[in-house]
Amino acid sequence: MPRRVNLPGADELFRATAPGEHAAAATDPGPAPESLSGRVKHDQKMTVYLTSEELLALEQARLKLRGELGRNIDRGRIVRAALAIALGDLEAHGTDSEIARRLSAS
């Protein structure tokens, strides 16, 4: 029978070590720091289901961007960028936006 080891949780591993440090962090988290890869920590999660064709197209786009930009960009960043573009277009053009046209056609 395999033996299971109990490890401390993330809260214990990343707890504040100086007095008052935890209270200051809890009241003002500030912007999430970007790492060298451009990744940021996100507070919320959403699951999206894709068809095989959509997933393949997303992966091909990722590989194309990797080849042309020379950077390893993950699928989540592509989706977040596309979402920002679509929401910006909706904000600027309302029902004349591309997303509104596509959704009204379906």
Secondary structure, 3 states (H helix, E strand, C coil): CCCCCCCCCHHHHCCCCCCCHHHHHHHCCCCCCCCCCCCCCCCCCCCCCCCHHHHHHHHHHHHHHHHHHCCCCCHHHHHHHHHHHHHHHHHHHHHHCHHHHHHHHC
